Every structure is written in C-alpha cells, then in structure tokens.
Amino acid sequence: MVKYYSKLLYRFMIISWHKIKTFNFEFVMTLVHLIFNFSFVLIFWYTLLSHIQSFGDWSFPELALYTGITFVGESIGGIFFGFRDLPYTIVQGGLDKFLVRPINTLFAVLFERVSIIYFIEELIVSIVLIVTIVLRYDISINAMNVLYSLIILVWGVFIYNCLYGIVTFLAFWVGQIEVFRSLIFGLADSKQYPLSIFPEKIKLVLTYIIPVAFISYYPAVIFLNKDSLKLDFVLKFIVFSAIVLYLFKLTWNMGLTRYEANGG
Amino acid sequence: MIKVRDLTKLYRVPKQNYKKNLKNWIWTPTEEKVGVEGINFEISDGEIVGFIGQNGAGKTTTIKMLSGILTPTSGIVEVNGYIPYQDRGKYTKEIGVLMGQKSILFYDIPVIESLKFYKDVYALSTKEFEERMQLLSDKLNLESLLKIPVRKLSLGQRMRCEFVASLLHNPKILFLDEPTLGLDIIAKQKILDFLTFLNTELNTTIFLTTHDLNDIDRLCKRIIILDKGRVCYDGNLDQIESRDKYKIIQVKHHEDFDISKIIPRNYAMSLSSNKFESLIKVPIDKLTTTINNLLNRNEIFDININYLSLEEIIRDMYEKPDKEEVSNG
C-alpha cells in the first residue's frame, strides 16, 4: 500500500513538473511571488518593530522566525491544496474518473491539481529563511525542540486541513460552499500574528475550534523555547484530533453516497 | 455477469413551484426526480449490449450505477459478484469505463505521461504496460500521438488515447458512455472496429450507450431501450417486432411530385418527402402491390427497398402512446 501510493505520489510530482515546465514564465513568477510574499511580511514586522520596542514579548528576529515557521506550515499544507477547488469538482461531477479506478478518490483529487513543485519550492525557501535568521541573529536552538516543533507543525497542519476538508465536503449536500468556508476559515489569517497577543477567549477559539495556533504559534514557541508543552494540553489535542478525523471520514463517506456525478 | 434487479435512482432537484419566503430563498425546497425506476436486466460474459434512450431517459445514470460512481436509491446491482458502489477497490480493477464527455487524461502534458499515471494506478509492471501499449497502439495507431500534449489533439485523436488509458489493465467488462460522440466517420470506424476486436478476440463484455443508432446496428446483437427511466425493450436487435413487418421504399421522382396522393393511406405511410425523393413505410405483405402501383407512374424514375432502420423503429416506439414493457431477453 505504502509502495503503491509512493509511486503514485512520484507520478503526480512528474505531472506537476511537466505542467510547470509547459508554462516556464508562470514557473518563474511563482518563485518571484513567493519571495515577494516573504519580503512583505518581514518588512511589515521590521517597520512595526522600528516604531515600538516589542510586539507582545516578541522581538524582530523571533517574529521573522515565526514567519518562517508559518510558511513551512503553509508549504506542508500545500498537499491539501486540492480542497480549494473540490466543491467545484463535486458539482461538475469531476470525481467520476477516480471513483471507477482502484485509487483512493480523495488522494487522487487532492494531488491531481496540486502544484507539488511550487510547495517544495516554498518549503525550501522557508527553511533557508529560518536557517538564515537563526545564524544571523545567533538564536539558540536545540535539536529536541526543533523535532517537537516539527511534529506539532505537521500534525497541526494535518488536523487543520481535515477540518477544512469537513467543511468542504458539505458541497456534496449544498453545492457551492466557498463563501461559507472562507467565512469560517477567514480566522486562519490570524496565524500571521502570535497567539499571545490575543485575549483569552480568542486564544481558545484559535486553539480548539479552528486550530490555527497549531500551524504557526505553538511550533514557533517550542522552536524558540519560549514555552513548553503541557501534558493535559497534549491530551486535549489528541482527543480533538480523534474527533476531527472521525468526522472527516464520516462526512466524506456520507458525501460520496450523495454524489450525483453531474454532466455526461 | 451483470445482474440488475429493481434498480432505482432518485435525484433531488430544486422544486419548480414553491412558496416564496426568506427560508425558501436561502434553502430552495427540493423534490425527487426519477433517474431510473425499477429496471431489470442481466448481461452474460462476452455480450455486447447497446443501451438506447432519449436524452434524460436514464442511460448515463444506469451506467454510473453499474460502474460504482453512483449509489442506487434502491434495488440490486451486481457485477461479477461485486456490488459496484461498495467494493470499489477490487471491482474497479476488472472494469474499464469511458465517458465520451469526460476526459481522464491530463490536459497540459504529453499523452504518454497520463498513460504512465494509469499504469501506476492499475499497478502494472513495466513489461505488462509495454505489452498492452504495443497491442493498443497498433490497433489504434497511437504511436505518433504519445508525445503530444492532450490539449493539442483533435477530438478523434483524444478519444483513441482515452480508450488506451481506459483499457491498459485489460478489463473484463467495458462500460462506454457515448464513446463515438462528435467523431468523424473515419475515427468512428476505427473505434467500432477496435470494439469488435475486443469482443471477439478478448471476449470483453461491452455495455454501450450511444445516440448514434448506426453504431448499435453495426456492433450490438442485443439492445435495451429505456424510456423515462424504465426499460421498454430488452432483446435481440433482429427480433424487434416491427423490423420484419415493414419495409422502407425510397422513391426518386421528378420535381415536386406529391407521393402522398398515390399511396394508400390505410397501410402506407409517408415518412419524409423533398423535391426529388420520398420515403414511405409499408407493411411487408403490401410491398408488391405498392411497388406495382409506383412503377406505373411516369414521374418516378428509381425505387429502392430498404430495411426499417433502427432509428425509425425506436422513433415509433417512443411515439406510441401506451408503451408496454416488452422483454424478449
């Protein structure tokens, strides 16, 4: 099974590469776009911090590192990019070709459109940024913290996107769902800012309802050794994850029975 | 072996008439619409069956339930011992599905990359893939197309590639939904010859829907006709009752000759008429009388006698006010 899907993943990467190579200009522009994105956020923090002493208890190097980690999370989340267009695919009957083939339909739909190369590009640029900041500002880190930070980030991105998937699957029932989805996940924009600057109630929402904090804040504070993980908190998140995964599977399976395979 | 019993699929569609209020404006009320209702048939291994019906008759709905895309509302569908919508993992290895209106190829990249993708989807070894490619490529003249991006192909070329992608794994059963849609006569001939090869040489069971009844006539021995979601005929093509009862006479005549004035209205029927040619349908026992009658007219200079085409038979079936379910199965 692992070998089968690894092969398919490799095949999707080749397809993604071919697509990018077809339009070279677009490929170069995605890299430029990525560097612009990074630069704007860093310029924002730099400008802000040149007017005030610190932002919460965050200094500029910490915020720059925080940004790097957020972008790593975003690049990992790129795997789930296919959710973006899934409502349209469902309404147009685009699942047909995978439903009649021995491949996991969700896996195929997610990777069919994703520009894997772009997200690898983003991952590499983010890592380069993090390493540069750590070296430039002489930030002390230890290997265990980096490892914990990475585990939380990967798991957080996974759970966050499962939640995003659950809302996306409502398209099986109601058709276009994009506006409702962006209404809920608009909160994700707050991942650019450290959770510690928000009031307590908002912190709870960003941790346990839309777990944005797990795709930026918690990985960053652990990486920087600004905080440590508490056992009860980890347990709560495991329970939360289990509920999300159960609902994810349930809505997908129920959704498929509602699928109407329009067109054709 | 395909077994279908009392198969029904209902869709939820927006209601046409409903009370206008805020709630209904946000959540438009829906009602059930029949896709297919209580259909029954069985198909044996190695058969080619043509599935015919008007737009909206339920052909595509049926093929989508048979291939596991749609979950039936009620009834039984079983193919080779599998329940398609429940056993997708194993079942889909045994079937090939091609939908004329939906491409399975990746649009911007060369055809060969899509085919390699499906090689991995069906977990074929390189040797199996090469052998299949050799066979399919020879039959469908694919060699020159492999390195061209799909978006640069003509419809006929693309359809040939779609066929190869759908048949790489040598499926036992092939579900085809409008496979010749929009193809020119040469491309269509290639596809039909290829389907005949698959059936006769490889014993592939083929279940085919099409609007082009000539395809059915050339390919299928058995047809199933659907009307408003119900089977209204299931049997051999040759055994359609009216096929042996009537003949079509094609009459070539001088300009603006009105043939309806000379044919007896109690048994002959004018099907179409233009300046120089008319078509009339007559019962077989009145054929000689009618021909004699026509030969006596100086305005007529040529006569051809033809079988009733499948298209005319089907049109008659749909135009009958009270259709009864017939099964010669």
Chai-1 contact restraints between the chains, C-beta under 6 A:
chainA,res_idxA,chainB,res_idxB,connection_type,confidence,min_distance_angstrom,max_distance_angstrom,comment,restraint_id
A,K7,B,D120,contact,1.0,0.0,6.0,A-B,restraint_1
A,L8,B,D120,contact,1.0,0.0,6.0,A-B,restraint_2
A,R11,B,F117,contact,1.0,0.0,6.0,A-B,restraint_3
A,R11,B,D120,contact,1.0,0.0,6.0,A-B,restraint_4
A,I15,B,F106,contact,1.0,0.0,6.0,A-B,restraint_5
A,I15,B,I109,contact,1.0,0.0,6.0,A-B,restraint_6
A,I15,B,E113,contact,1.0,0.0,6.0,A-B,restraint_7
A,H18,B,I109,contact,1.0,0.0,6.0,A-B,restraint_8
A,H18,B,E113,contact,1.0,0.0,6.0,A-B,restraint_9
A,K19,B,D108,contact,1.0,0.0,6.0,A-B,restraint_10
A,T22,B,D108,contact,1.0,0.0,6.0,A-B,restraint_11
A,D96,B,I69,contact,1.0,0.0,6.0,A-B,restraint_12
A,D96,B,K102,contact,1.0,0.0,6.0,A-B,restraint_13
A,K97,B,I104,contact,1.0,0.0,6.0,A-B,restraint_14
A,L99,B,I69,contact,1.0,0.0,6.0,A-B,restraint_15
A,V100,B,S67,contact,1.0,0.0,6.0,A-B,restraint_16
A,V100,B,T92,contact,1.0,0.0,6.0,A-B,restraint_17
A,V100,B,V97,contact,1.0,0.0,6.0,A-B,restraint_18
A,R101,B,T92,contact,1.0,0.0,6.0,A-B,restraint_19
A,R101,B,V121,contact,1.0,0.0,6.0,A-B,restraint_20
A,P102,B,G89,contact,1.0,0.0,6.0,A-B,restraint_21
A,P102,B,T92,contact,1.0,0.0,6.0,A-B,restraint_22
A,P102,B,K93,contact,1.0,0.0,6.0,A-B,restraint_23
A,I103,B,V121,contact,1.0,0.0,6.0,A-B,restraint_24
A,T257,B,T71,contact,1.0,0.0,6.0,A-B,restraint_25
A,A261,B,K64,contact,1.0,0.0,6.0,A-B,restraint_26
A,A261,B,I69,contact,1.0,0.0,6.0,A-B,restraint_27
A,A261,B,L70,contact,1.0,0.0,6.0,A-B,restraint_28
A,G264,B,T60,contact,1.0,0.0,6.0,A-B,restraint_29
A,G264,B,M99,contact,1.0,0.0,6.0,A-B,restraint_30
A,G264,B,Q101,contact,1.0,0.0,6.0,A-B,restraint_31
A,G264,B,K102,contact,1.0,0.0,6.0,A-B,restraint_32
